[in-house]
Amino acid sequence: QETPELQFPVDWNYRAVAEVGQDAPAKLEAVLKANGFKVEPKSGHTSKNGRYTTYHIAVTFNDRETMDKLSQDLSAVDCVRFLL
């Protein structure tokens, strides 16, 4: 089955699962700012054992290159375990 091509601009929502106590919001915000986005990650659920917190990040992309770069940069943040 073929995946439909994204139509830009596109609104995109990330979920970053990060370790608690590693200053994840500031690190994520710094990456967003470096990529030209003025958004703050919104804190979501914390895992049952309290080790991880989910952060919601809503952005609008104008092109695929920006989307790919931001995805790669957010994934590279040291405390981020998963980026969905």
N, C-alpha and C positions, 0 to 999 in steps of 0.2 A: 504494500500500500504506500502511495506517495504522500509525503508530508507537504502540506500546503506552504507555499513561500510566505514569509512574513512581509507585511506591507508597512513600510516606514512612512512617517513616524509611528512607533509602537509603544504603548504603555506596558511596562514589564515589572513583575513583582518577584523579587528574590526572597528566599528564606535562607539565612546563614545560621548554621548550628555551630555555636562557639563555646569554648570552655569558660566556665564561670571564674571570675576573679582575675582575668587576664586583660582587663580594660578594653574588651572587644568593641564597645560602642565607639570609643575614641579612635581606635585603629581602623574600624570600618569607615567612619566619617572622614578620616584623613585620606583614605583611598578614594572615596567618592569625590572629595574636594579636589584631589590631584587629577581626577578625570573630568573635572568641570561640572560636577553635580552638587547642588546645595540642598541636600536632603539629609535628614537624621534617621538612623536606623531605629525602628520602633521595637522595643522589647516585647517578646511574646512569652510562650510557655517555658518553664524550667523543668528539666527532666526529673523523674521520680527520685533519683539519688542525689539531685542537686548539683551535678557536675557540669551540665550543659544548659544553655539558654538559646532559644531561637530568636533571631532578629529579623524583622520584616523590613525590606527596602524596596520602595516604589520609585521607579525612574521612567523617563520617556527617552527612547533612543531615536535618533534621526537616521542612523545608518548601522549596518552590520559590523563594520570595523570597530566602532565605539563599543558596541554591545560585546563583541568578543574580547576586547581589551579589558573592559571593566570586569567581565566574568573571570578572566584569568587573574587579574589583580586582586579581586575579592577572595578568590580561592587560595591565593598565596599568603594571605594574612595568617601569621603563625598560630593563632588560637582558633582559627576556623577549621572545623572538622569536616563539614559538608556544606555545599552551596547548592541549593535547589532552586 
